[in-house]
């Protein structure tokens, strides 16, 4: 299956190539915003065509070995579903329709496989629902409804907070020790499924899970990193805005906006007040959000990383543009320590703690939100830096590769689906016309799948 690039994209790639000969990884300043958007689109097609060539029908492309990786014994075609709405937003309608048809014809969730509820919800359920709205295709909603029903058993814990894993065929669940992100990052998807199918159980289950986490916050308003969904007891009391907690805060705000849910509004406002009081940290290098003990607020680590970089977007969407802008400047400093952001940085010393970069999108996401909400070209300049880094260090002959170490730039044989679903989507939106998408009427799930309030 070969796809011919638009003539403009080919010309832009040639323009880039002539520039890169003397300055590898530089995006020519002669390219205007529209041309850079076309360049990003061409790079999407470069990665997508590599996936089709070497991993079609499988979960993820392995760009260095020209092979594929599957999470399960049977593929759920994660990359195809995850990338579908990116194609639509980029105007690649014909390719989107071919991919949609392949998904509808081949994807089945009647498989004896154990899946991680969180990942399947944000990537597959979210992707199907977004594409269903964008393409007005009820066949995608039928697939989403089937998947949603197969995921429901995870909520059958004594607290209503979901188990981490479920078998799609048998409904068997396991792993009671979970975290706020995986428990609380479900309501956009399950709530939308509820609205579109008329089945209230999806909304009720996911909403209860979110409330149950919030109800177990500490006396100073913070949540921890791990909790037992059977006993409701905290297993890890570290509190921060990074992995295992991050998107819990994101969904409090976005579910308030998407569903006009007043409970989510209250939970978001109380949670942000606690974060800004105890977790936010002003140091010489700027504003950061570190790690503290959830019960006391005592600072434990001055760590911040790639996943944490989602927060400027949330702060901006919540109306705190001043704080969002300052935190984004800190994120940009983190990116420039080694020319690509590390997984974790110690911001008190500006030394890298965990050097990997798995092609994460969060810093691009925040730049896009701030650009859209402020109109400040500073964030488009950041976008050029991010794109240049990806082109210089992560681009391969067959797609894009994660980095094992941002200091040495050693590549890793991995290109997860979120690179196509999120990273390149947000980069494209930074340079595309503002009217391509309206953040006032669209809510992105945490996998960058746009959901519209069509009900």
MOUR-V209308 format. One record per backbone hydrogen bond with DSSP energy under -0.5 kcal/mol. CO is the residue of the C=O (numbers start at 0). NH is the residue of the N-H. Records with the same first field share a line. If there is no record, write none. Layout:
CO: NH, NH
This chain:
5: 9
6: 10
7: 11
8: 12
9: 13
10: 14
11: 15
12: 16
13: 17
14: 18
15: 19
16: 20
18: 21, 22
22: 25
25: 27
27: 30
31: 35
32: 36
33: 37
34: 38
35: 39
36: 40
37: 41
38: 42
39: 43
40: 44
41: 45
42: 46
43: 47
44: 48
45: 49
46: 50
47: 51
48: 52
49: 53
50: 54
51: 55
54: 57
58: 78
59: 68
60: 62, 414
61: 65, 66
66: 61
68: 59
76: 80
77: 81
78: 82
79: 83
80: 83
82: 86
83: 87
84: 88
85: 89
86: 91
87: 90
90: 92
91: 95
92: 96
93: 97
94: 98
95: 99
96: 100
97: 101
98: 102
99: 103
100: 104
101: 105
102: 106
108: 110
110: 112, 168
112: 114, 167
114: 116, 165
115: 119
116: 120
117: 121
118: 122
119: 123, 124
120: 125
122: 126
123: 127
124: 128
125: 129
126: 130
127: 131
128: 132
129: 133
130: 134
131: 135, 136
135: 137
136: 139, 140
137: 141
138: 142
139: 143
140: 144
141: 145
142: 146
143: 147
144: 148
145: 149
146: 150
147: 151
150: 153
151: 154
152: 155
153: 162
154: 156
156: 159
163: 116
164: 173
165: 114, 167
166: 170
171: 166
173: 163, 164
174: 163
175: 177, 228
177: 226
178: 182
179: 183
180: 184
185: 189
186: 190
187: 191
188: 192
189: 193
190: 194
191: 195
192: 196
193: 197, 198
197: 199
198: 201, 202
199: 203
200: 204
201: 205
202: 206
203: 207
204: 208
205: 209
206: 210
207: 211
208: 212
209: 213
210: 214
211: 215
212: 215
213: 216
217: 220
221: 217
225: 234, 235
226: 177, 228
227: 231
228: 158
232: 227
235: 224, 225
236: 293
238: 291
241: 244, 245
243: 180
244: 247, 248
245: 248, 249
246: 250
247: 251
248: 252
249: 253
250: 254
251: 255
252: 256
253: 257
254: 258, 260
255: 259
259: 261
260: 264
261: 265
262: 266
263: 267
264: 268
265: 269
266: 270
267: 271
268: 272
269: 273
270: 274
271: 275
272: 276
273: 277, 278
274: 278, 279
278: 289
280: 282, 287
282: 285
285: 282
287: 280
290: 299, 300
291: 238
292: 296
293: 221
297: 292
300: 290, 302
301: 346, 347
303: 344
304: 308
305: 308
306: 309
307: 310
309: 312, 313
310: 314
311: 315
312: 316
313: 317
314: 319
315: 318
318: 320
319: 323
320: 324
321: 325
322: 326
323: 327
324: 328
325: 329
326: 330
327: 331
328: 332
329: 333
330: 334
331: 335
332: 336
333: 336, 337
334: 337, 338
341: 305
342: 305
343: 352, 353
344: 303, 346
345: 348, 349, 350
350: 345
353: 342, 343
354: 405
355: 342
356: 402
360: 363, 364
361: 365
362: 366
363: 367
364: 368
365: 369
366: 370
367: 371
368: 372
369: 373, 375
370: 374
375: 378
376: 379, 380
377: 381
378: 382
379: 383
380: 384
381: 385
382: 386
383: 387
384: 388
385: 389
386: 390
387: 391
388: 392, 393
389: 393, 394
393: 400
395: 398
398: 395
401: 411
402: 356
404: 408, 409
409: 403, 404
411: 401, 413
413: 401
414: 60
415: 418
416: 419, 420
417: 421, 422
418: 423
421: 425
422: 426
423: 427
424: 428
425: 429
426: 430
427: 430, 431
432: 435
433: 436
436: 438
437: 440, 441
440: 452
442: 450
444: 447
447: 449
448: 444
450: 442
451: 453
